[in-house]
Amino acid sequence: MRLFLAISITGAMQDSLLNLQQHWRGIGVRGYFVPAENMHLTLAFIGEYGNPDVVMDAISSVSFTPFTIQLDGAGTFHDTLWTGISPNESLSACVRQLRRALAEQEIPYDRKKFSPHITMVRRAEIIGSMDKLLQQLPTDTMDVSEISLLRSDRGKNGMIYTKIGSIVAEV
């Protein structure tokens, strides 16, 4: 099964991102707009791995305190349109701990440098200039107190993410 660790985007931040998608549609962006229930910030992509219990055991060793993330900017990577997250030492430290826990249990994961972003549109076709896209970008914040292990399955209308388990911040 295809697995990854992520922060699910909820509340006011999710609402702002949905409004941003509406704005982008209105200025002519086309593509597959990520639905609200799929909005997330990937912390570690594991990929095909058959034993989620081993992953949960590994990440259960990680402790973190609640922290806040903030939206910051937008950009493209090939045909993907995303919004960024402000640099954040608490987030970076949490990612390092999670990845170390995976490595210690020899659970393979994508070792690319962590670049915090939320995918907004896949197979994006942008009409006009990026300047229009970068106007009216939200800067909402969201408190993070849970990190989830998600399974990704291809459905007939796009990806379906299922939460397998999670770890919760220590207060």
N, C-alpha and C positions, 0 to 999 in steps of 0.2 A: 504494500500500500504506500501511497505517496504522502509523506509527512512533512510538517514544518512547525516551527515555534513562532508564535505571533502575539501581538497585542490587537485585540478587536477594537475597532473604532466605534464609539457609541456617543449618545447624547448630543450636546450642542455642536461638538466637532463634526459628527456625522451629518447633522442637519446642515451645517455650513458647507460641507463638501457636496451634499446633494444640490444645494443652491448653486454652487459653483458649476456643477455639471449642467444644470439648467441654463446658466449663463453661457457656457461654452456651446451648448446645442443652439442657443439663440444666435450666436455669432458664426454658426456654420460648421462647427466641429462635427465630424461623423466618426463612427466606429462603434465598438462594443463598450458601452458605459458600465462600469462595475456597479452592481446593485448594492444597496445599503448593507444588506446582510453579509456581503463579502468584503467590505472595506476593512483592511487590516494593515498592520506594520509588521513585516516579516523580520524576525530576529535571527533565525537560523533555518535554512532550507536543508532538510535531510534527504528528501527524495524517496526513492523506493527502499523501504525497509519493512521487514515482516513482523517485527515485534514491538508494538507500541508500549507494552508494559516495561520493557527494558529502558525505553526513552523516558517514560514517566519516573522510573526509579532513579535514573541519572539526574533529571532536572529537579527532582524532589530534594536533592542535596543542596540546591541553590537557595539562599535566603536573600531577600531584598526588602527595602523599605519603600513605601509608596513614593512615587515621583510624578512629575508633571511633564508632558510633552507639549510642544507648540508648533503649529503649522508655520511654514516659512518657505515661500517661493513655490515655483513650479518649473517643470522642464520636460524634455522628451528624451527617450532612449530608444533609438530606432523608431518603431511605430507605436511606442507606448508613451502616454501622457501621464505625468505623475505630479503630486504635490510633495513638497519636502517637509522635513522636521528640523527645527533649530538644533544646532549642536547642544548636546546635553550630556554632562559627565555621568550622571546617574544612569541614564539609558545605556551609554557606552559600557559602563562598568557591569551592568546587568547582562549585557550581551556577551562580554568577555567571560563572565562566570558561567553562563549557559553553555557557551561553546567549549569551555574548558571541561565542564561536566560531561558533555557528549564525547569529547576526545578521550577523556580518562576511561570511558566505558567502550572505547573503540567503535563508537557509532559514527558512521560517515556523514559528513555534511558539507555543503558548499562553503569553501573557505575564502570566497571573495571578500574583499574589504567591506565592512558594514557601511552601507550608505542609506541612512534612514529615509524612506519615502513610502507614499501610499499610492498604489496604482489606481488611476482614475478612469482611463480609457485605453483599451487595447485595440490594435489595428486602427489607430487614429489617423484620420485624414483632416489636416488643418488647412482651412481656407483662409488666405490672407496671412498677415504677419503674426509673429509670436507676441508682439507688443500688445495686441488686443487680448490675448489669452492671459497676459500677466497683469492686466488691470483688475481691480476689485478682488484680489486674492485674500482669502480669510486668514486670520492670525489667531484663531481660537486655540485654547489650551484644553487639555484633558488630563485628569488624574489617572494614573496607572497603578492598579493594585492587584492585577491578575495577568498572568502569562499563560497562554493556552497551547496545548499540543493539538494541532488540527490535521485532519485527513482531507485530502483533495481528490475528488472524483469528477470525471467528465460526465456531465449530464447533457440531455438533448438541447438545452438552452444555455449552456455554459458550465462553468465550474460550480461544484457543490462542495462547500466546506463543512465538515462535521467536527465538532469539538470532542476529542477523546478524553481529555483531562486537562487539569490546570494546576498551577501553583499560585498561592496567594501571598501578598506582601505581609511582612510582619509589622504590626503596628506598635 
